[in-house]
Structures are given as C-alpha cells and as structure tokens.
Amino acid sequence: MVHSLIDASRLNKTIPSSDLAEVMEHPESFQLLYFPLEGQGQTTRDLLTYGGAKWENIHPKNWVEEKAKTPFGCLPVLYIIKGDKQAVIAETHAVENYLAKQFGLMGDNEYEEAIIRSFHCSSASLFTIFSGSVIWNLPEVREKTLEAFKTNQLALWVQTHERHLMDNGNNGHYVGNKMSLADIRTANLIKHFSLQPWSEELMAVISQAPALMKLKETVENDPKLHHRKFSDEAKKIAEATKSFFVNPFAASKLVA
Ligand SMILES: N[C@@H](CCC(=O)N[C@@H](CS)C(=O)NCC(=O)O)C(=O)O
C-alpha cells in the first residue's frame, strides 16, 4: 500500500531504471492520487477499469503539504506497484498514454495510433482551454469568455470531431470499430461540460452533433466500463464535481 505522503517526487530516484521498467511493463496494481472529483483524473480511472486492473482511488489528505511532494506540484499522480517495488508517473498525458498502451487502447498500427493521439490531444487541449478561459477566469469576464469559447473553440472542436466520426461510420469510435484512448477522453470531456454551471448552453452546442453523442453513449455503456461508471463511488465523484464548479475558487480551498 502506497501512502500518499511519501515523497513521490523522489521515489523513482531510489530504484534502478531497469527495475522501474519491469514494474511498468508487468504491473500488479495501481493507485491513482487525485482529488475526489472527475476532472483530469477521470480518464485514468476509466482506463484502469477498462483494463480490468486492480486499482484504487487515493485522495490527498492535506494538499498544501502534499503538493511539494508530487513531481510537478499537481495531480494526477499514478503509483504503479509490483511486489515491494513501485514506480510513480505524473502528468495526465504521460499517465493516460502509458495506461492506454498497456491495455491495448492505442490502435493496431502506427497510423491508428497517430489518429488516436491526435483526437486525444485535441480533446485534452479543449479541456485546458476551457479551464483557463472560463472556469478559472475572473467572474466579471466569464460571461464574455464563455460566449467566445462556445462560438470559437467549442464550435470548431464539435465540427472537426463530428466530421471524422461520421467518416468513420458513426459507430461510437474514432478508429475502426474499437475502443481507444481518444474515445474515453472525449466521452469524459463531454461529461465535464455537462457538469458545469453552464451545462445547458454547452450541451446545446454539443448535442447538435449526433456522432459525438453516440460516442459518449458507446463509452458509457461499454460492458467493461458501465458497472464502475454508474457505481455509487462514481456518482458521488460526479456530484462532488458538479458542486465544485459552482464556485471553484472557494471549493479549491476546501479541497486543499
Ligand atoms: N499539467 C498537469 C495539470 C494538472 C492539473 O491542472 N491539476 C490540477 C487539478 S485538475 C491540480 O493539481 N490543482 C491543484 C494545484 O495546482 O495546486 C497535467 O496535465 O496533469
């Protein structure tokens, strides 16, 4: 069992890299250190679930103290455990790419992998743009930045993703007829928008794109994901996420 107060920023330094590689190639279990919110942790949760991994959520107990002990001063952080050894990796993209590769969610060839990476990157970028321009912006400018986000970045994202999904046969997937990292990331991005105080406005734009809606439904109803995605723990995390975004400035003090 990993204790979240260990100095994760130094952990890998004490173990030879060949041992860390062995842990990462043949992991036995995982712990995801993230806030009890969906946010940047949800895709990792889904990847672990889809892969049938043995894993658990762990949350910071005192974020102010723990922040400096994480590799980049932010979450998510993934602990990868094998026997008495563990590796730690941080940064959402590194964690998601590692797990997706581990669980066969990066396509079957270089071309498919490139497509998956590009749609994953596009959806992850939209998440970051929305966070910076709307969620964490000054309340007095939010109305304007929300309008600009909907008209520009969101509209373009919807249009380009919808076109690709339609070209792929509107089957709920970006590549072929199979689940990928990009599918899971996009489904979570749409859910993220649906948990915002402005969810009606945001979802009004997205719901005009049937292939994107189909993708979300396909991911949520996947037999490997459905049970955990609709579990009591998941519902609690979704509710907490919705409440968090009502006033993220105030709520983040509580989380910390
Ligand atoms: N570049 C990081 C950003 C992660 C990030 O923004 N994490 C937020 C939560 S979503 C965080 O740790 N906030 C607390 C803090 O910065 O003190 C990644 O992609 O993983």
The ligand as an SDF file (V2000), in Angstrom:
LIG
                    3D

 20 19  0  0  0  0  0  0  0  0999 V2000
   -0.1960   19.6580  -16.4470 N   0  0  0  0  0  0  0  0  0  0  0  0
   -0.9150   18.9080  -15.4660 C   0  0  0  0  0  0  0  0  0  0  0  0
   -2.0340   19.7770  -14.9200 C   0  0  0  0  0  0  0  0  0  0  0  0
   -2.8320   19.0470  -13.8800 C   0  0  0  0  0  0  0  0  0  0  0  0
   -3.6820   19.9970  -13.0770 C   0  0  0  0  0  0  0  0  0  0  0  0
   -4.0080   21.1150  -13.5090 O   0  0  0  0  0  0  0  0  0  0  0  0
   -4.0650   19.5120  -11.9050 N   0  0  0  0  0  0  0  0  0  0  0  0
   -4.9010   20.2740  -11.0130 C   0  0  0  0  0  0  0  0  0  0  0  0
   -6.2060   19.5360  -10.7580 C   0  0  0  0  0  0  0  0  0  0  0  0
   -7.0780   19.2660  -12.2710 S   0  0  0  0  0  0  0  0  0  0  0  0
   -4.2050   20.4380   -9.6860 C   0  0  0  0  0  0  0  0  0  0  0  0
   -3.4220   19.5970   -9.2790 O   0  0  0  0  0  0  0  0  0  0  0  0
   -4.5500   21.5170   -8.9770 N   0  0  0  0  0  0  0  0  0  0  0  0
   -4.0640   21.7790   -7.6480 C   0  0  0  0  0  0  0  0  0  0  0  0
   -2.9040   22.7170   -7.6130 C   0  0  0  0  0  0  0  0  0  0  0  0
   -2.4280   23.1560   -8.6910 O   0  0  0  0  0  0  0  0  0  0  0  0
   -2.4740   23.0380   -6.5020 O   0  0  0  0  0  0  0  0  0  0  0  0
   -1.4710   17.6070  -16.0680 C   0  0  0  0  0  0  0  0  0  0  0  0
   -1.8080   17.6130  -17.2510 O   0  0  0  0  0  0  0  0  0  0  0  0
   -1.5510   16.5980  -15.3690 O   0  0  0  0  0  0  0  0  0  0  0  0
  1  2  1  0
  2  3  1  0
  2 18  1  0
  3  4  1  0
  4  5  1  0
  5  6  2  0
  5  7  1  0
  7  8  1  0
  8  9  1  0
  8 11  1  0
  9 10  1  0
 11 12  2  0
 11 13  1  0
 13 14  1  0
 14 15  1  0
 15 16  2  0
 15 17  1  0
 18 19  2  0
 18 20  1  0
M  END
$$$$
